[in-house]
Amino acid sequence: MKNLISMRDLSKKEILYFMEIAEKIEKGELNLNMDKKLAALLFFEPSTRTHFSFATAMKKIGGQTITMRGTSSSSVKKGETFADTLQTIAQYAEIIIMRSPIEGAARYASEVVDIPVVNAGDGANQHPTQALLDLYSIIKTQGTLENLTIGVAGDLRFGRTVHSLVQALSEFTPRFKFISPSFLKMPTYILDDLLEKNIKFEELAEIDEKIDELDILYVTRIQKERFADPEDYEKVKGSYILEKSMLSNVKENFKVMHPLPRVDEISTDVDDTEFAYYFPQAKNGVYMRQAIISILLGGVK
């Protein structure tokens, strides 16, 4: 495995290998050494958790990072092509971790340079490193990835995190409850993939509908930046808000997850319940991203 671009590229065996290495890293069972290794963090779209957790992960295993945020201070403003920018940065670093608003940008980068490329989010398409840390969070809370009932709520149309997660979980015989406004339903191509694999799913209208059947509720925000028309966003913002009162009959093992940032889709009164897992979920991102970097750079034997 040279690059990490899409969850569609990973086999079940490879997914479980990432889980195994992340667990060993968290338990301190691996001595990873990325001394003199440099990661180029190219973030052409805003990020808090993904950027900081990759930077933290690299430094915790002894490496260093360089960062480009946007293109305003780069030679792109002078007319340099994106390909030339990438090939130049590849002379300095051992791995490129890239976020872009353009779907397919990370795959294009992987075809241009000879060093590993990690997709840290490309438009409304994929976010595989988030999916892997989400799977790690699920296995830590449920003890398994197999045969779980997963609710996915919010922006399912533009939500790259849910696209990657659903594709990844489809390897583990899940049952899905997709909860969204009609305008933001899960894309047809993903539903078609699930039908082809005989994965069961329902499309629901309310966030508390059948919540008592769920092992995991994965909540996402309505993404204002993905809407071409601001009026469309205004129509659906605040459509789905999870409140503490909705959790009275959930399973004992039930957990609420969220890729963050949160806007108003999870009430803060949920934070102090035993079901809230979104902040530990963010911490799990460091272990998983340490695993990703180490595996791609050959640091795991």
Residue pairs with C-beta under 8 A, 6 or more apart in sequence:
1 14
1 295
1 296
2 110
2 116
2 296
3 9
3 110
3 116
3 117
3 118
3 119
3 296
4 10
4 116
4 117
4 118
4 119
4 128
4 129
4 292
4 296
5 106
5 107
5 110
5 117
5 119
5 126
5 128
6 107
6 119
6 125
6 126
6 128
6 164
6 167
7 126
7 128
7 131
7 164
7 165
7 167
7 168
8 126
8 167
10 128
10 168
11 171
12 171
12 172
15 132
15 135
15 168
15 171
17 295
18 132
18 135
18 136
18 288
18 291
18 292
18 295
19 132
19 135
19 136
19 139
19 145
21 30
21 291
21 294
21 295
21 300
22 132
22 133
22 136
22 284
22 287
22 288
22 290
22 291
23 136
23 287
24 30
25 32
25 287
25 290
25 291
25 294
26 284
26 287
30 294
30 300
32 61
32 62
32 290
32 294
32 299
32 300
33 61
33 62
33 299
34 58
34 61
34 62
34 63
34 293
34 294
34 297
34 299
35 62
35 63
36 63
37 58
37 62
37 63
37 64
37 94
37 95
37 297
38 63
38 64
38 65
38 66
38 92
38 93
38 94
38 95
39 54
39 58
39 63
39 64
39 65
39 66
39 93
39 94
39 95
39 96
39 97
39 293
40 65
40 66
40 67
40 68
40 89
40 90
40 92
40 93
40 95
40 96
40 97
41 51
41 54
41 55
41 65
41 66
41 67
41 68
41 97
41 120
42 67
42 68
42 89
42 96
42 97
42 98
42 99
42 100
43 50
43 51
43 67
43 68
43 69
43 70
43 98
43 99
43 120
44 68
44 69
44 70
44 71
44 98
44 99
44 100
44 101
44 105
45 99
45 100
45 101
45 121
47 99
47 120
47 121
48 260
48 261
49 259
49 260
49 261
49 282
49 285
50 99
50 120
50 121
50 129
50 130
50 285
51 67
51 99
51 120
53 282
53 285
53 286
53 289
54 65
54 97
54 118
54 120
54 129
54 289
54 293
55 65
55 67
56 286
56 289
57 285
57 286
57 287
57 289
57 290
57 292
57 293
58 64
58 65
58 293
59 65
60 286
60 290
61 290
61 293
61 294
61 299
63 293
66 92
66 93
68 74
68 89
71 77
74 80
74 85
75 85
76 82
76 85
82 108
83 112
86 96
86 109
86 112
86 113
87 112
87 113
89 96
89 113
90 96
90 113
90 114
90 115
93 115
94 115
94 116
94 297
95 115
95 116
95 117
95 118
95 293
95 296
95 297
96 109
96 113
96 115
96 116
96 117
96 118
97 117
97 118
97 120
98 105
98 106
98 109
98 117
98 118
98 119
98 120
99 120
99 121
99 122
100 106
100 121
100 122
100 123
101 122
101 123
102 122
102 123
103 122
103 123
103 124
103 125
104 122
104 125
105 122
105 123
106 117
106 118
106 119
106 120
106 122
106 126
107 119
107 122
109 117
110 117
116 296
116 297
118 129
118 292
118 293
118 296
119 126
119 127
119 128
119 129
120 127
120 129
121 127
121 130
121 160
122 160
123 160
124 157
124 158
124 159
124 160
124 163
124 226
125 160
125 163
126 160
126 163
126 164
127 160
127 161
127 163
127 164
127 259
128 164
128 168
129 285
129 288
129 289
129 292
130 160
130 161
130 164
130 165
130 259
130 285
131 161
131 164
131 165
131 167
131 168
132 168
132 288
132 291
132 292
133 281
133 284
133 285
133 287
133 288
133 289
134 161
134 165
134 168
134 218
134 257
134 259
134 281
135 145
135 165
135 168
135 169
136 284
136 287
136 288
137 257
137 277
137 280
137 281
137 284
138 145
138 148
138 216
138 255
138 257
139 145
140 284
141 216
141 253
141 255
141 277
142 148
142 215
142 216
142 253
142 255
145 169
145 172
146 172
146 173
147 172
147 173
147 174
147 175
148 169
148 172
148 174
148 175
148 215
148 216
149 174
149 175
149 176
149 177
149 213
149 214
149 215
149 216
150 169
150 174
150 175
150 176
150 177
150 214
150 215
150 216
150 218
151 176
151 177
151 179
151 210
151 211
151 214
151 216
151 217
151 218
152 162
152 165
152 166
152 176
152 177
152 178
152 179
152 186
152 218
152 220
153 179
153 180
153 207
153 217
153 218
153 219
153 220
153 240
153 242
153 265
154 162
154 179
154 180
154 184
154 219
154 220
154 221
154 222
154 240
154 265
155 162
155 180
155 184
155 220
155 221
155 222
155 223
155 226
156 162
156 178
156 180
156 184
156 185
156 186
156 187
156 220
157 180
157 183
157 184
157 185
157 186
157 187
158 184
158 223
158 226
159 220
159 223
161 220
161 259
162 186
162 218
162 220
163 187
163 190
165 218
166 176
166 186
166 190
166 194
167 190
167 193
169 176
170 193
170 194
170 197
170 199
173 199
174 199
175 199
175 200
175 201
176 194
176 199
176 200
176 201
176 202
177 201
177 202
177 204
177 209
177 210
177 213
177 214
178 185
178 186
178 201
178 202
178 203
178 204
179 203
179 204
179 205
179 206
179 207
179 209
179 240
180 186
180 203
180 240
181 236
181 239
181 240
183 232
183 235
183 236
184 222
184 236
185 203
186 203
191 201
194 201
202 210
204 210
207 217
207 219
207 240
207 241
207 242
207 246
208 242
208 246
211 217
211 246
211 247
211 249
211 250
212 249
212 250
212 251
214 250
214 251
214 254
215 251
215 253
215 254
215 255
216 254
216 255
216 256
216 257
217 242
217 254
217 255
217 256
217 257
218 257
218 258
219 240
219 242
219 256
219 257
219 258
219 265
219 266
220 258
220 259
220 265
221 261
221 262
221 263
221 265
222 233
222 236
222 237
222 238
222 239
222 240
222 263
222 265
224 230
224 233
224 237
227 233
237 263
238 264
238 265
240 265
241 264
241 265
241 266
241 267
242 256
242 265
242 266
242 267
242 270
243 267
243 269
243 270
244 267
244 269
244 270
244 273
247 254
247 270
247 273
247 275
250 275
254 275
255 275
255 276
255 277
256 266
256 270
256 275
256 276
256 277
256 278
257 277
257 278
257 281
258 265
258 266
258 278
258 281
259 281
260 278
260 282
262 278
266 276
266 278
270 276
291 300
293 299
294 300
